[in-house]
Structure formats: structure tokens, C-alpha cells
Amino acid sequence: MLSFQLKPVTSGKAPEELEIQLDAAGLESLLAQLHFLKDGRTEHVHLMSQSWGGSHLDDQTTNTDATTIHHVKILLR
């Protein structure tokens, strides 16, 4: 499991907190993607949920009040 979720805020405000939830397999998946960046194999990685054509992120949120993020792009600058 690997999930990025925006924590809920008061109506009319933009979200300011991101919560990353993962289990051991999700941690290994995230580390593998970060190693692609560290090893210089790419300048960016995409993490997407299955509903968005990916396989790294979960579609289901564990917090019913949070907003699930379906696409995360990590760029090495």
C-alpha cells in the first residue's frame, strides 16, 4: 500500500497538508523509484494509481475525509 492524501481543511481553504501512508511493500516501491533518481537513470518518476493507468499508488483512501491523490510526479533538480 502506498497512498498520498490531502488532509481536509475548512471550507474555502486550499489543502496545506499531505499525508503519505504506506506499508512495507509500499515503502519498498517508493524507495525503488527514488533509487532511479539517485542512480541518475531518470530526472523524474511518476507514481499513479491503477485508475489512472499506474500501479504504484492505491486508489482507496484510509481517511474518508481526505482527498486521494492519483498522480505524483517527483523531479530531481
Biopython code that builds the backbone (N, CA, C, O; Angstrom):
import numpy as np
from Bio.PDB.StructureBuilder import StructureBuilder

atoms = [
    (1, "MET", "N", (0.845, -1.173, 0.000)),
    (1, "MET", "CA", (0.000, 0.000, 0.000)),
    (1, "MET", "C", (0.892, 1.238, 0.000)),
    (1, "MET", "O", (1.833, 1.352, 0.785)),
    (2, "LEU", "N", (0.573, 2.141, -0.885)),
    (2, "LEU", "CA", (1.215, 3.452, -0.928)),
    (2, "LEU", "C", (0.140, 4.433, -1.328)),
    (2, "LEU", "O", (-0.481, 4.293, -2.382)),
    (3, "SER", "N", (-0.080, 5.422, -0.493)),
    (3, "SER", "CA", (-1.161, 6.364, -0.736)),
    (3, "SER", "C", (-0.738, 7.760, -0.307)),
    (3, "SER", "O", (-0.196, 7.947, 0.783)),
    (4, "PHE", "N", (-0.989, 8.736, -1.166)),
    (4, "PHE", "CA", (-0.775, 10.143, -0.862)),
    (4, "PHE", "C", (-2.160, 10.764, -0.706)),
    (4, "PHE", "O", (-3.010, 10.625, -1.586)),
    (5, "GLN", "N", (-2.385, 11.446, 0.409)),
    (5, "GLN", "CA", (-3.708, 12.008, 0.682)),
    (5, "GLN", "C", (-3.580, 13.437, 1.195)),
    (5, "GLN", "O", (-2.723, 13.747, 2.023)),
    (6, "LEU", "N", (-4.454, 14.297, 0.681)),
    (6, "LEU", "CA", (-4.532, 15.662, 1.192)),
    (6, "LEU", "C", (-5.481, 15.672, 2.373)),
    (6, "LEU", "O", (-6.618, 15.210, 2.277)),
    (7, "LYS", "N", (-5.003, 16.202, 3.490)),
    (7, "LYS", "CA", (-5.840, 16.250, 4.673)),
    (7, "LYS", "C", (-6.913, 17.319, 4.490)),
    (7, "LYS", "O", (-6.661, 18.357, 3.877)),
    (8, "PRO", "N", (-8.095, 17.072, 5.013)),
    (8, "PRO", "CA", (-9.200, 18.020, 4.851)),
    (8, "PRO", "C", (-8.929, 19.330, 5.593)),
    (8, "PRO", "O", (-8.231, 19.371, 6.606)),
    (9, "VAL", "N", (-9.511, 20.395, 5.045)),
    (9, "VAL", "CA", (-9.377, 21.727, 5.646)),
    (9, "VAL", "C", (-10.745, 22.376, 5.727)),
    (9, "VAL", "O", (-11.734, 21.842, 5.225)),
    (10, "THR", "N", (-10.786, 23.518, 6.357)),
    (10, "THR", "CA", (-12.011, 24.285, 6.443)),
    (10, "THR", "C", (-12.455, 24.700, 5.043)),
    (10, "THR", "O", (-11.627, 25.012, 4.186)),
    (11, "SER", "N", (-13.726, 24.701, 4.827)),
    (11, "SER", "CA", (-14.295, 25.062, 3.527)),
    (11, "SER", "C", (-13.728, 26.393, 3.032)),
    (11, "SER", "O", (-13.613, 27.360, 3.785)),
    (12, "GLY", "N", (-13.379, 26.413, 1.753)),
    (12, "GLY", "CA", (-12.872, 27.633, 1.142)),
    (12, "GLY", "C", (-11.360, 27.782, 1.220)),
    (12, "GLY", "O", (-10.804, 28.696, 0.613)),
    (13, "LYS", "N", (-10.694, 26.917, 1.941)),
    (13, "LYS", "CA", (-9.237, 26.975, 2.060)),
    (13, "LYS", "C", (-8.598, 25.888, 1.203)),
    (13, "LYS", "O", (-9.189, 24.834, 0.971)),
    (14, "ALA", "N", (-7.404, 26.157, 0.746)),
    (14, "ALA", "CA", (-6.645, 25.170, -0.017)),
    (14, "ALA", "C", (-5.961, 24.201, 0.951)),
    (14, "ALA", "O", (-5.511, 24.615, 2.020)),
    (15, "PRO", "N", (-5.878, 22.926, 0.593)),
    (15, "PRO", "CA", (-5.183, 21.967, 1.454)),
    (15, "PRO", "C", (-3.729, 22.372, 1.656)),
    (15, "PRO", "O", (-3.079, 22.867, 0.736)),
    (16, "GLU", "N", (-3.232, 22.158, 2.855)),
    (16, "GLU", "CA", (-1.849, 22.509, 3.174)),
    (16, "GLU", "C", (-1.051, 21.332, 3.715)),
    (16, "GLU", "O", (0.153, 21.458, 3.936)),
    (17, "GLU", "N", (-1.697, 20.193, 3.932)),
    (17, "GLU", "CA", (-1.002, 19.047, 4.495)),
    (17, "GLU", "C", (-1.182, 17.814, 3.621)),
    (17, "GLU", "O", (-2.285, 17.478, 3.191)),
    (18, "LEU", "N", (-0.061, 17.159, 3.377)),
    (18, "LEU", "CA", (-0.044, 15.909, 2.625)),
    (18, "LEU", "C", (0.319, 14.794, 3.582)),
    (18, "LEU", "O", (1.288, 14.906, 4.333)),
    (19, "GLU", "N", (-0.438, 13.737, 3.561)),
    (19, "GLU", "CA", (-0.145, 12.572, 4.386)),
    (19, "GLU", "C", (0.208, 11.414, 3.468)),
    (19, "GLU", "O", (-0.523, 11.116, 2.524)),
    (20, "ILE", "N", (1.327, 10.765, 3.746)),
    (20, "ILE", "CA", (1.757, 9.604, 2.975)),
    (20, "ILE", "C", (1.564, 8.387, 3.861)),
    (20, "ILE", "O", (2.127, 8.302, 4.952)),
    (21, "GLN", "N", (0.762, 7.446, 3.381)),
    (21, "GLN", "CA", (0.509, 6.215, 4.120)),
    (21, "GLN", "C", (1.080, 5.059, 3.318)),
    (21, "GLN", "O", (0.859, 4.956, 2.111)),
    (22, "LEU", "N", (1.824, 4.183, 4.004)),
    (22, "LEU", "CA", (2.412, 3.051, 3.307)),
    (22, "LEU", "C", (2.641, 1.890, 4.260)),
    (22, "LEU", "O", (2.717, 2.054, 5.478)),
    (23, "ASP", "N", (2.749, 0.720, 3.664)),
    (23, "ASP", "CA", (3.139, -0.470, 4.403)),
    (23, "ASP", "C", (4.536, -0.856, 3.910)),
    (23, "ASP", "O", (5.147, -0.103, 3.152)),
    (24, "ALA", "N", (5.045, -2.005, 4.325)),
    (24, "ALA", "CA", (6.399, -2.408, 3.950)),
    (24, "ALA", "C", (6.572, -2.489, 2.429)),
    (24, "ALA", "O", (7.593, -2.053, 1.898)),
    (25, "ALA", "N", (5.580, -3.045, 1.731)),
    (25, "ALA", "CA", (5.663, -3.158, 0.269)),
    (25, "ALA", "C", (5.629, -1.775, -0.379)),
    (25, "ALA", "O", (6.355, -1.518, -1.340)),
    (26, "GLY", "N", (4.789, -0.889, 0.145)),
    (26, "GLY", "CA", (4.718, 0.473, -0.376)),
    (26, "GLY", "C", (6.017, 1.224, -0.164)),
    (26, "GLY", "O", (6.445, 1.994, -1.024)),
    (27, "LEU", "N", (6.645, 1.001, 0.983)),
    (27, "LEU", "CA", (7.941, 1.629, 1.255)),
    (27, "LEU", "C", (8.985, 1.145, 0.269)),
    (27, "LEU", "O", (9.758, 1.949, -0.251)),
    (28, "GLU", "N", (9.024, -0.150, -0.001)),
    (28, "GLU", "CA", (9.978, -0.698, -0.970)),
    (28, "GLU", "C", (9.739, -0.125, -2.366)),
    (28, "GLU", "O", (10.691, 0.182, -3.082)),
    (29, "SER", "N", (8.477, 0.020, -2.751)),
    (29, "SER", "CA", (8.141, 0.581, -4.054)),
    (29, "SER", "C", (8.610, 2.031, -4.165)),
    (29, "SER", "O", (9.199, 2.425, -5.172)),
    (30, "LEU", "N", (8.348, 2.812, -3.133)),
    (30, "LEU", "CA", (8.770, 4.219, -3.133)),
    (30, "LEU", "C", (10.287, 4.328, -3.159)),
    (30, "LEU", "O", (10.841, 5.138, -3.902)),
    (31, "LEU", "N", (10.963, 3.514, -2.351)),
    (31, "LEU", "CA", (12.430, 3.536, -2.344)),
    (31, "LEU", "C", (13.004, 3.162, -3.710)),
    (31, "LEU", "O", (13.985, 3.757, -4.155)),
    (32, "ALA", "N", (12.401, 2.184, -4.371)),
    (32, "ALA", "CA", (12.879, 1.777, -5.700)),
    (32, "ALA", "C", (12.780, 2.936, -6.682)),
    (32, "ALA", "O", (13.698, 3.162, -7.470)),
    (33, "GLN", "N", (11.678, 3.666, -6.641)),
    (33, "GLN", "CA", (11.510, 4.810, -7.539)),
    (33, "GLN", "C", (12.516, 5.914, -7.217)),
    (33, "GLN", "O", (13.061, 6.545, -8.123)),
    (34, "LEU", "N", (12.759, 6.145, -5.937)),
    (34, "LEU", "CA", (13.733, 7.163, -5.537)),
    (34, "LEU", "C", (15.147, 6.760, -5.934)),
    (34, "LEU", "O", (15.975, 7.622, -6.228)),
    (35, "HIS", "N", (15.434, 5.457, -5.947)),
    (35, "HIS", "CA", (16.756, 4.991, -6.385)),
    (35, "HIS", "C", (16.962, 5.239, -7.876)),
    (35, "HIS", "O", (18.091, 5.481, -8.303)),
    (36, "PHE", "N", (15.897, 5.184, -8.681)),
    (36, "PHE", "CA", (16.022, 5.547, -10.094)),
    (36, "PHE", "C", (16.565, 6.967, -10.215)),
    (36, "PHE", "O", (17.426, 7.240, -11.052)),
    (37, "LEU", "N", (16.058, 7.872, -9.374)),
    (37, "LEU", "CA", (16.533, 9.252, -9.382)),
    (37, "LEU", "C", (17.976, 9.339, -8.873)),
    (37, "LEU", "O", (18.828, 9.976, -9.494)),
    (38, "LYS", "N", (18.232, 8.696, -7.749)),
    (38, "LYS", "CA", (19.561, 8.746, -7.132)),
    (38, "LYS", "C", (20.636, 8.197, -8.061)),
    (38, "LYS", "O", (21.737, 8.741, -8.137)),
    (39, "ASP", "N", (20.311, 7.120, -8.765)),
    (39, "ASP", "CA", (21.283, 6.477, -9.656)),
    (39, "ASP", "C", (21.437, 7.193, -10.991)),
    (39, "ASP", "O", (22.242, 6.776, -11.824)),
    (40, "GLY", "N", (20.682, 8.260, -11.206)),
    (40, "GLY", "CA", (20.796, 9.029, -12.440)),
    (40, "GLY", "C", (20.146, 8.378, -13.642)),
    (40, "GLY", "O", (20.443, 8.751, -14.777)),
    (41, "ARG", "N", (19.258, 7.402, -13.420)),
    (41, "ARG", "CA", (18.601, 6.731, -14.545)),
    (41, "ARG", "C", (17.501, 7.583, -15.160)),
    (41, "ARG", "O", (17.088, 7.349, -16.296)),
    (42, "THR", "N", (17.031, 8.563, -14.414)),
    (42, "THR", "CA", (15.983, 9.445, -14.897)),
    (42, "THR", "C", (16.021, 10.738, -14.091)),
    (42, "THR", "O", (16.654, 10.799, -13.037)),
    (43, "GLU", "N", (15.348, 11.767, -14.585)),
    (43, "GLU", "CA", (15.267, 13.041, -13.863)),
    (43, "GLU", "C", (13.941, 13.190, -13.148)),
    (43, "GLU", "O", (13.754, 14.116, -12.357)),
    (44, "HIS", "N", (13.008, 12.268, -13.428)),
    (44, "HIS", "CA", (11.726, 12.317, -12.741)),
    (44, "HIS", "C", (11.056, 10.944, -12.779)),
    (44, "HIS", "O", (11.336, 10.120, -13.650)),
    (45, "VAL", "N", (10.170, 10.721, -11.818)),
    (45, "VAL", "CA", (9.375, 9.499, -11.800)),
    (45, "VAL", "C", (7.914, 9.872, -11.593)),
    (45, "VAL", "O", (7.596, 10.886, -10.970)),
    (46, "HIS", "N", (7.042, 9.041, -12.123)),
    (46, "HIS", "CA", (5.601, 9.209, -11.956)),
    (46, "HIS", "C", (5.073, 8.066, -11.103)),
    (46, "HIS", "O", (5.381, 6.902, -11.358)),
    (47, "LEU", "N", (4.294, 8.389, -10.112)),
    (47, "LEU", "CA", (3.580, 7.397, -9.330)),
    (47, "LEU", "C", (2.104, 7.635, -9.600)),
    (47, "LEU", "O", (1.607, 8.742, -9.387)),
    (48, "MET", "N", (1.393, 6.610, -10.069)),
    (48, "MET", "CA", (-0.026, 6.768, -10.388)),
    (48, "MET", "C", (-0.825, 5.597, -9.840)),
    (48, "MET", "O", (-0.317, 4.488, -9.677)),
    (49, "SER", "N", (-2.076, 5.879, -9.565)),
    (49, "SER", "CA", (-2.992, 4.836, -9.106)),
    (49, "SER", "C", (-3.446, 3.990, -10.290)),
    (49, "SER", "O", (-3.282, 4.382, -11.446)),
    (50, "GLN", "N", (-4.014, 2.833, -9.991)),
    (50, "GLN", "CA", (-4.499, 1.946, -11.057)),
    (50, "GLN", "C", (-5.571, 2.625, -11.901)),
    (50, "GLN", "O", (-5.616, 2.432, -13.115)),
    (51, "SER", "N", (-6.428, 3.414, -11.273)),
    (51, "SER", "CA", (-7.490, 4.075, -12.040)),
    (51, "SER", "C", (-6.934, 5.127, -12.998)),
    (51, "SER", "O", (-7.635, 5.580, -13.904)),
    (52, "TRP", "N", (-5.686, 5.510, -12.798)),
    (52, "TRP", "CA", (-5.036, 6.465, -13.695)),
    (52, "TRP", "C", (-3.991, 5.789, -14.577)),
    (52, "TRP", "O", (-3.172, 6.461, -15.204)),
    (53, "GLY", "N", (-4.020, 4.460, -14.625)),
    (53, "GLY", "CA", (-3.128, 3.720, -15.512)),
    (53, "GLY", "C", (-1.801, 3.321, -14.895)),
    (53, "GLY", "O", (-0.913, 2.849, -15.605)),
    (54, "GLY", "N", (-1.645, 3.498, -13.592)),
    (54, "GLY", "CA", (-0.389, 3.151, -12.943)),
    (54, "GLY", "C", (-0.531, 1.923, -12.061)),
    (54, "GLY", "O", (-1.528, 1.202, -12.106)),
    (55, "SER", "N", (0.497, 1.715, -11.261)),
    (55, "SER", "CA", (0.464, 0.560, -10.365)),
    (55, "SER", "C", (1.086, 0.848, -9.006)),
    (55, "SER", "O", (1.121, -0.032, -8.146)),
    (56, "HIS", "N", (1.578, 2.066, -8.799)),
    (56, "HIS", "CA", (2.288, 2.363, -7.562)),
    (56, "HIS", "C", (1.384, 2.855, -6.433)),
    (56, "HIS", "O", (1.631, 2.545, -5.267)),
    (57, "LEU", "N", (0.361, 3.602, -6.755)),
    (57, "LEU", "CA", (-0.484, 4.209, -5.721)),
    (57, "LEU", "C", (-1.808, 3.483, -5.584)),
    (57, "LEU", "O", (-2.356, 2.959, -6.554)),
    (58, "ASP", "N", (-2.305, 3.465, -4.371)),
    (58, "ASP", "CA", (-3.614, 2.871, -4.108)),
    (58, "ASP", "C", (-4.717, 3.864, -4.424)),
    (58, "ASP", "O", (-4.554, 5.068, -4.228)),
    (59, "ASP", "N", (-5.834, 3.359, -4.912)),
    (59, "ASP", "CA", (-6.995, 4.194, -5.207)),
    (59, "ASP", "C", (-7.813, 4.513, -3.956)),
    (59, "ASP", "O", (-8.467, 5.553, -3.878)),
    (60, "GLN", "N", (-7.770, 3.620, -2.995)),
    (60, "GLN", "CA", (-8.599, 3.765, -1.807)),
    (60, "GLN", "C", (-7.886, 4.621, -0.760)),
    (60, "GLN", "O", (-6.683, 4.481, -0.541)),
    (61, "THR", "N", (-8.637, 5.496, -0.128)),
    (61, "THR", "CA", (-8.113, 6.290, 0.968)),
    (61, "THR", "C", (-8.441, 5.617, 2.283)),
    (61, "THR", "O", (-9.485, 4.979, 2.415)),
    (62, "THR", "N", (-7.567, 5.751, 3.243)),
    (62, "THR", "CA", (-7.834, 5.200, 4.564)),
    (62, "THR", "C", (-8.564, 6.206, 5.440)),
    (62, "THR", "O", (-9.104, 5.846, 6.485)),
    (63, "ASN", "N", (-8.582, 7.453, 5.022)),
    (63, "ASN", "CA", (-9.278, 8.518, 5.741)),
    (63, "ASN", "C", (-10.396, 9.018, 4.832)),
    (63, "ASN", "O", (-10.127, 9.639, 3.803)),
    (64, "THR", "N", (-11.627, 8.754, 5.197)),
    (64, "THR", "CA", (-12.754, 9.107, 4.325)),
    (64, "THR", "C", (-12.910, 10.612, 4.139)),
    (64, "THR", "O", (-13.584, 11.047, 3.205)),
    (65, "ASP", "N", (-12.301, 11.412, 5.007)),
    (65, "ASP", "CA", (-12.370, 12.870, 4.858)),
    (65, "ASP", "C", (-11.261, 13.422, 3.971)),
    (65, "ASP", "O", (-11.335, 14.568, 3.530)),
    (66, "ALA", "N", (-10.242, 12.626, 3.709)),
    (66, "ALA", "CA", (-9.102, 13.083, 2.924)),
    (66, "ALA", "C", (-9.365, 12.920, 1.427)),
    (66, "ALA", "O", (-10.260, 12.179, 1.018)),
    (67, "THR", "N", (-8.581, 13.614, 0.628)),
    (67, "THR", "CA", (-8.653, 13.512, -0.826)),
    (67, "THR", "C", (-7.480, 12.676, -1.315)),
    (67, "THR", "O", (-6.326, 13.015, -1.055)),
    (68, "THR", "N", (-7.766, 11.591, -2.019)),
    (68, "THR", "CA", (-6.720, 10.730, -2.555)),
    (68, "THR", "C", (-6.074, 11.397, -3.764)),
    (68, "THR", "O", (-6.761, 11.932, -4.634)),
    (69, "ILE", "N", (-4.769, 11.358, -3.806)),
    (69, "ILE", "CA", (-4.015, 11.890, -4.945)),
    (69, "ILE", "C", (-3.705, 10.720, -5.868)),
    (69, "ILE", "O", (-3.172, 9.701, -5.428)),
    (70, "HIS", "N", (-4.037, 10.864, -7.145)),
    (70, "HIS", "CA", (-3.877, 9.770, -8.101)),
    (70, "HIS", "C", (-2.614, 9.861, -8.949)),
    (70, "HIS", "O", (-2.268, 8.911, -9.650)),
    (71, "HIS", "N", (-1.923, 10.997, -8.889)),
    (71, "HIS", "CA", (-0.701, 11.154, -9.676)),
    (71, "HIS", "C", (0.286, 12.003, -8.886)),
    (71, "HIS", "O", (-0.020, 13.126, -8.486)),
    (72, "VAL", "N", (1.479, 11.443, -8.668)),
    (72, "VAL", "CA", (2.555, 12.162, -8.008)),
    (72, "VAL", "C", (3.754, 12.115, -8.953)),
    (72, "VAL", "O", (4.176, 11.041, -9.384)),
    (73, "LYS", "N", (4.291, 13.274, -9.264)),
    (73, "LYS", "CA", (5.496, 13.370, -10.090)),
    (73, "LYS", "C", (6.612, 13.896, -9.201)),
    (73, "LYS", "O", (6.485, 14.963, -8.600)),
    (74, "ILE", "N", (7.714, 13.142, -9.119)),
    (74, "ILE", "CA", (8.862, 13.533, -8.310)),
    (74, "ILE", "C", (9.988, 13.895, -9.264)),
    (74, "ILE", "O", (10.400, 13.077, -10.085)),
    (75, "LEU", "N", (10.484, 15.120, -9.156)),
    (75, "LEU", "CA", (11.520, 15.631, -10.056)),
    (75, "LEU", "C", (12.812, 15.867, -9.305)),
    (75, "LEU", "O", (12.799, 16.410, -8.200)),
    (76, "LEU", "N", (13.924, 15.469, -9.888)),
    (76, "LEU", "CA", (15.236, 15.717, -9.331)),
    (76, "LEU", "C", (15.761, 17.014, -9.941)),
    (76, "LEU", "O", (15.879, 17.127, -11.161)),
    (77, "ARG", "N", (16.067, 17.967, -9.110)),
    (77, "ARG", "CA", (16.539, 19.262, -9.595)),
    (77, "ARG", "C", (17.992, 19.498, -9.244)),
    (77, "ARG", "O", (18.546, 20.545, -9.580)),
]
sb = StructureBuilder()
sb.init_structure("model")
sb.init_model(0)
sb.init_chain("A")
sb.init_seg("    ")
for serial, (resi, resn, name, xyz) in enumerate(atoms, 1):
    if name == "N":
        sb.init_residue(resn, " ", resi, " ")
    sb.init_atom(name, np.array(xyz, "f"), 0.0, 1.0, " ", f" {name:<3s}", serial, name[0])
structure = sb.get_structure()
